[in-house]
Amino acid sequence: MDFEFTPDQQAFRAELRSWLEAHVPLDLRIDPSGSITAPNREIFERRRQFQKQLFEARWIGIWWPREYGGRGAGLMEQYIYEREYERARAPFPHNYPAINQWGPTLMNWGTPAQKARFLTRMLSGEDSWCQGYSEPGAGSDLAALQTRAEDRGDCFLLNGQKIWTSGAQFSDWMYMLVRTDPAAPKHRGISCMYLDLRTSGVEIRPLIFINGEHHFNQVFFDNVQVPKENLVGPLHEGWKVAMTTLGFERSAAAGRAHDLQLKRLDELTRAAALGGRPAAQDSYVRQRVAQLHIEYEAFKLSGMRALTRQLKGLPPGPERSMMKITGAELAVRINRFLTELLGHHALVDGATPLVPDGAELLNRVLLSRVHCVSGGTVEIQRNIIGERTLGLPK
Ligand SMILES: Cc1cc2nc3c(=O)[nH]c(=O)nc-3n(C[C@H](O)[C@H](O)[C@H](O)COP(=O)(O)OP(=O)(O)OC[C@H]3O[C@@H](n4cnc5c(N)ncnc54)[C@H](O)[C@@H]3O)c2cc1C
């Protein structure tokens, strides 16, 4: 494996780095563990403005085809882009799920009219989207979903409920899975469609995170009329469409910026005292920190191995599920050790002399488990590795 970037890739990185340094507003920069959803309407609108600038400079959805506003960039540019974006602490585009999951799904399954109407507006931020897949009785077992879309001739009539819908409070549209044929076996009789959230009969109720943020929602549908043209992919074959979306989502759900979190942990071991000397000189602390760095290196190299497979045109190996598990659980281990090291300083929602960034750190600790659940739980990923890679019985 060649770890060096080519001169072209280095130039790409330098151009992006200087653009981000010049354009990311200081007060919009996010913590590595920062939530995708804006904490309030004002920040949402400012992030939308920033996304417009990204779009105009073609620095968003860079792997999307040029005809929809992307750059048609290759895998290596995408890899560099993600690292630089994290490094700059740039805020998530408010349309992250659409750019990462739904847009690419629509490119595969949408009609020409659907692609023309929606794709570019996702990148520019003119439309905002959320994902309506999970329901109270359908998460890991997504095919158990019960929200019903009944064919009423000129439209579908929608009744039911979605849950954990990130960012619905700021969204114009929801893409969703619904049951269109209740008599069919579980994985059949599901269809994929999208819904204008301003339609009569839609009610959005907030669900509040442990850190007090309003990130996701419950969304209720009471006799909501959905135009027939909003169907994506064939009727009753939405499970295939869902597999496309989830494939894109899982590859992005391993957590982010572990290196930045480890760097801050290193600094704190030098600042915190243990037994009258810097904690960094204590052999137990040194071993714990070294172990976390080793795990991060293994995680990073596994990502590169997956990238190399893709560059060689090979089908995805087990790395994707491995990355999801190791990335999500590494974030938990980093933050668990952070609380062990800092004690009550890690639990203060504000600055202290030892941790001027106390509020950020508390946020990291509280949200460190998010990636073990979102985009499919780590337990389910273990099942996938066991059954599909190791050939173990179900
Ligand atoms: C931050 C966040 C954002 C989210 N955003 C969205 C969103 O925007 N849109 C959306 O549709 N959904 C969203 N989700 C929902 C997410 O996809 C589900 O939470 C996830 O798929 C798990 O489903 P569940 O919560 O119903 O848990 P369950 O499926 O009920 O699982 C409960 C526990 O049982 C375990 N378990 C279940 N089945 C098995 C099995 N067969 N073998 C071993 N263990 C098992 C699970 O791993 C888990 O630990 C979000 C979740 C989070 C945390």
The ligand as a MOL file (V3000), in Angstrom:
LIG
                    3D

  0  0  0     0  0            999 V3000
M  V30 BEGIN CTAB
M  V30 COUNTS 53 58 0 0 0
M  V30 BEGIN ATOM
M  V30 1 C -28.6030 9.4900 16.9260 0
M  V30 2 C -29.5600 8.6570 16.1510 0
M  V30 3 C -30.1180 9.1520 15.0060 0
M  V30 4 C -31.0440 8.3850 14.2840 0
M  V30 5 N -31.6230 8.9380 13.1740 0
M  V30 6 C -32.5450 8.2320 12.4900 0
M  V30 7 C -33.1970 8.8140 11.3710 0
M  V30 8 O -32.9380 9.9640 11.0200 0
M  V30 9 N -34.1250 8.0870 10.7210 0
M  V30 10 C -34.4270 6.7930 11.0790 0
M  V30 11 O -35.2630 6.1760 10.4060 0
M  V30 12 N -33.8480 6.2080 12.1680 0
M  V30 13 C -32.9180 6.9070 12.8710 0
M  V30 14 N -32.2990 6.3380 13.9770 0
M  V30 15 C -32.7490 5.0340 14.4290 0
M  V30 16 C -31.7390 3.9010 14.2810 0
M  V30 17 O -31.6110 3.4940 12.9490 0
M  V30 18 C -32.2330 2.7640 15.1920 0
M  V30 19 O -32.1610 3.2340 16.5210 0
M  V30 20 C -31.4010 1.5060 15.0620 0
M  V30 21 O -31.5850 0.9190 13.8030 0
M  V30 22 C -31.7640 0.4810 16.1660 0
M  V30 23 O -33.1130 0.2450 16.2020 0
M  V30 24 P -33.9440 0.3620 17.5820 0
M  V30 25 O -33.5950 1.6660 18.2230 0
M  V30 26 O -35.3700 0.1000 17.2520 0
M  V30 27 O -33.3540 -0.7600 18.5070 0
M  V30 28 P -33.7840 -2.3030 18.5240 0
M  V30 29 O -33.7760 -2.8440 17.1390 0
M  V30 30 O -35.0470 -2.4390 19.3080 0
M  V30 31 O -32.5790 -2.9440 19.3210 0
M  V30 32 C -32.4840 -2.8690 20.7500 0
M  V30 33 C -31.2140 -3.6060 21.1600 0
M  V30 34 O -31.3280 -4.9940 20.8130 0
M  V30 35 C -30.2320 -5.3740 19.9580 0
M  V30 36 N -30.7080 -6.3370 18.9400 0
M  V30 37 C -31.8190 -6.2280 18.1760 0
M  V30 38 N -31.9080 -7.2720 17.3330 0
M  V30 39 C -30.8190 -8.0440 17.5460 0
M  V30 40 C -30.3280 -9.2490 16.9770 0
M  V30 41 N -30.9800 -9.8850 15.9910 0
M  V30 42 N -29.1550 -9.7550 17.4410 0
M  V30 43 C -28.4630 -9.1260 18.4290 0
M  V30 44 N -28.8850 -7.9850 19.0150 0
M  V30 45 C -30.0320 -7.4580 18.5810 0
M  V30 46 C -29.7770 -4.1090 19.2950 0
M  V30 47 O -28.4340 -4.1890 18.8600 0
M  V30 48 C -29.9530 -3.0930 20.4300 0
M  V30 49 O -28.8710 -3.1400 21.3260 0
M  V30 50 C -31.3750 7.0860 14.7140 0
M  V30 51 C -30.7990 6.5770 15.8880 0
M  V30 52 C -29.8880 7.3410 16.6000 0
M  V30 53 C -29.2850 6.7790 17.8500 0
M  V30 END ATOM
M  V30 BEGIN BOND
M  V30 1 1 1 2
M  V30 2 1 2 3
M  V30 3 2 2 52
M  V30 4 2 3 4
M  V30 5 1 4 5
M  V30 6 1 4 50
M  V30 7 2 5 6
M  V30 8 1 6 7
M  V30 9 1 6 13
M  V30 10 2 7 8
M  V30 11 1 7 9
M  V30 12 1 9 10
M  V30 13 2 10 11
M  V30 14 1 10 12
M  V30 15 2 12 13
M  V30 16 1 13 14
M  V30 17 1 14 15
M  V30 18 1 14 50
M  V30 19 1 15 16
M  V30 20 1 16 17
M  V30 21 1 16 18
M  V30 22 1 18 19
M  V30 23 1 18 20
M  V30 24 1 20 21
M  V30 25 1 20 22
M  V30 26 1 22 23
M  V30 27 1 23 24
M  V30 28 2 24 25
M  V30 29 1 24 26
M  V30 30 1 24 27
M  V30 31 1 27 28
M  V30 32 2 28 29
M  V30 33 1 28 30
M  V30 34 1 28 31
M  V30 35 1 31 32
M  V30 36 1 32 33
M  V30 37 1 33 34
M  V30 38 1 33 48
M  V30 39 1 34 35
M  V30 40 1 35 36
M  V30 41 1 35 46
M  V30 42 1 36 37
M  V30 43 1 36 45
M  V30 44 2 37 38
M  V30 45 1 38 39
M  V30 46 1 39 40
M  V30 47 2 39 45
M  V30 48 1 40 41
M  V30 49 2 40 42
M  V30 50 1 42 43
M  V30 51 2 43 44
M  V30 52 1 44 45
M  V30 53 1 46 47
M  V30 54 1 46 48
M  V30 55 1 48 49
M  V30 56 2 50 51
M  V30 57 1 51 52
M  V30 58 1 52 53
M  V30 END BOND
M  V30 END CTAB
M  END
